[in-house]
Amino acid sequence: MSNNYNFQLSHLPERAVKPRQKGLTMVMDKGISLRQAQDFVETSSEYVDYVKLGFGTSLISKNVREKVKLYKSAGMKVYVGGTLFEAFVIRNQFKEYIKYISDFGLDCAEVSDGSINLDHDKKCEYINTLSKDFTVLSEVGSKEEGVIIHPARWINMMQSELSAGSSQVIAEARESGTVGIFHKNGAAHTMLINRIVNKVKLENIIWETPQKSQQVYFLKMFGSNVNVGNIGIDDVIPLETLRLGLRGDTFFTFLPESMKEPLNT
């Protein structure tokens, strides 16, 4: 494994290069322009594994087809937000959803039920169907503030969805980072998270961490190669410096103990 850094600084955490199975970064495109997408690819594509065309933005934003081609050519998997999947499903238009994402040339799909009340067996059916032709990411957790899902239920849903064909399961936090695996103040549900990782392999989970403090929490808890998502376009490089201990929040996290002693002057 090697990385194209400007200087080979010693004692940096080892980061896998693409295509990687861990240390994944999922970025949310909320409807940026083609020019912005080109700039994003130029600066950040080597650090990004998935681009989500957030919620229902792909239905109304411009140059979607061109952006999909651009992202894919840069080695990133692209999919539309799970909320749009739910918008098709609630209208009984699942077949049309498949045609919609196929027409855009997408090779990835998200299955979620954060906004609609969807029987879990039916959700797994959708996952299984889509997994035959697409890489499937499925999202677990409600988007509604105050909705509590018991840890055993989280674990059961994640395991069932992985068995149904999901490549990874996404732990819900929304783009705000104030629901699901986080309290409304953005603090982590530590008991829930610990229970989940005791039963579900870490590499099979993408944790939604839109806030910097949340990214820091997971990097300190699980290391530089934890999978995180809902990262802003402009936050990719800052996130990568967090992963490498090149930012104050994680400066000492990955250094050997001998380097954490006070320096002699």
N, C-alpha and C positions, 0 to 999 in steps of 0.2 A: 504494500500500500504506500502510495506517495501522494503528496499534495503540492500544488504549484504555488508555494508561498514566495514572497519576495526575499525572505531570509530563513534559513533553516535553524530557527531558535531551538535550543535544547529544552528537554523536559516538557514538551507540549503533549497533551493527550493524543493517542493515535486515533485518527478519524478515517473511517472507511471512505473510499472514493466510489463514485457511481459506476454501475448500479449497486447500491448497498442494501443490506437487509436490516440494518439497525442504524440509529442516528439519523432517522428520516426527518426531513423538514417539509411540512405542508404549508403553503402560502395561500392566502385568500386574495383573489383579484375581485374587487368590488365594482368593476366596470371601468377600469382605467383605459386610456386611449391606446391605440396601436403604437404610437410614438413612445408613450410611457412604458409599454410592454417591451419594446425593443431596448430601451435603456435598462429596464429591469433584467432582461436576459443578458445583456452585456456585462452588468456588474455582479449578478448574483446566481446565474443559472447553475453553476457547479455545486452550489450549496443547497439547491432545492430539488426535491424529489417529486412532489405533487403540487399542482396548482388547482385550486378550487375556484371556479367561477361562482362566487358567493351567492347564496340564497337564490333568488330568481333573476339575477342581473343578466344572465345570458339571453333571456327572452326579450330584453329591451335595449341592451347596449349595442354599440356599433362594432363592426369589424371582428365579430366573434370568430368566424371561420379563419380569418387571417391570424388572429392571436393563437388559436389552437394549433395551427401549423407551425407557428413560430416557437411556441412552447415545446411542442413535440420534437421539433428539429434540434432543440437544445437539450434533449434528453429528460424532459419532465413529463410525467403523466398528468393528464388534464381531465377534470370531471366537473359536472355542474352540481350546485349545492343540493343537499338533501331536501331542503324546503321545496325546491322545484319538483323533485321526485314526488313529494307528498301532494303538491298541487295537481299533478297529473293523476295520481292514484285516487284522490278524493273525488275527482270528476270521472272516475272509471275509464281513464284513458292510458292505461299502462302500455298497451301496444303502441300507442302514439308516442309515448315517452321513449320507448326503444328506438323508434324511427327517428325521433328528434335527436337523440345523442349519436345515433349512427350516422345521420346526415352531416353532422359536424365533424365526423371522423374521430370521435372520442373512443378510447380503448379502456376507459375506467368509468365506474358508476358508483354513486353513493346511495345507500338505502337507509332511510331514517324514519322515525315516527315521533319526533320531538314536538310536532304541532298537532298531529292527528291521533286519534285513538285507533290504533291498528292492532288487531289480534297478532300475537307474537308468532304463532305458527304460520300465519299468512305472510308476515314479514320475512320469515325464513324461506318461504316458497319464492318470494320475489328475489331474495338473495341467490337461491339455487338456480333460478331461471337465468338471471343476469350473469352468473359466474361462468356459464357455458361459453359466453362470448366476450366478457369484459372482466377486468380486474375490479373486484368489488370491495369497497370500504363500507362498513355499516356503522351507524352511530347509535350509541346507547345513552339514554338519559333524556329527561324532559327539558324543553326550553322555558318552561313556566317557573317563575320564581316561587319557592315555597313547596314545590312538588317533591316529596321525599320518596326515594326508591330504596328499599332495604338492600344492604350490601349483598345478601345471598341472591337477591333478584338480579342485581347488576351482574354478578358472576355467572349466574345461570344463563342470562341473555347473551353475554359475551361468548361463553362457551358454545351455546347453541348456534349462534351466528357464524362463528368460525367453522363449526362443523358443517354448516349449510353451504359454505363456500366463500366466506369473507376472507380476504387476504390479511386485513387488519381490522380491528374494531376501534372506533373513535370514541373517546370518553368526552361526553358533552360538557361544554362550558359556555357556548355561544361566543359571538365575537366580542361580547362585553366581559367575559370571564367572571360572571356573577351568579351562575346557576350550576347544576349538575355536580361536578367534582369540587366546586368552590362554593363558599358561603357568599351571601349577597355583598359582603365587603371585600370580596376577592381572595380571602384566605382559604387555604386548602382544607378540604374534608380529609384530614389525615387518617382517621380510622377507616373510612371508606376506601381510600387509596391503598392502604396497607392490606386490607382484606382482599382487594382485587388482585394485587400482585402476588399474594400467597397462592392463588388458584389459577391465574392466567399468565402465560409467559409474557415477559416485558416487551419482547420484540414484536408481539402481536397486538400491541396497544399503541395508538397515537393519542397523546394527551393534548386537548385543546388548551393552549396557554397564551392568550393574546396579550397579557400584561407581563412586563419585564420581571416583576417580582415572582410571578408564577413560573416563568422559565427558569429563574434562578433556583426556585424551590426544587423543581424536578431534576435539574442538573446536579445539584448538591445531593439529592436523595439517591439518584440512580446512575449518575455519571454522565460524561460528555456525549455518549452515544444513545441517549434516551430519545424516543420519537416524540416530536411535538408538532402541533398544528395551529391553525388560525393565526399564523404569523403575518404581520403586515408587510407589504411590498418593501417598504423602507426599513424594515427591522431585520432583514435577513443577515446582513453583514454584522450589525450589532449582536444578533443572536450567535453567530459563529464565533465572535470574539468571546462571548460568555462560555461557549462550549470549550474553548481553548485556554481559558484562564487569562485572557488578555484584556480583562475589564475588572474594575475594582470589586464587583460583587462576587466574582469567582476567582480572584487573583491567586489565593493560596489553596484553592480547593484541590487542584490536581498536581501540586508540587510535592516532591518528597519531603519527609519530615525534616531532613537536614537543612533544607532551604527555608524553613519556617522559623528558624532561630534568629534573634536579633543580629544585625550585621555589626561587625567590629569596625570601628572607625579609627 
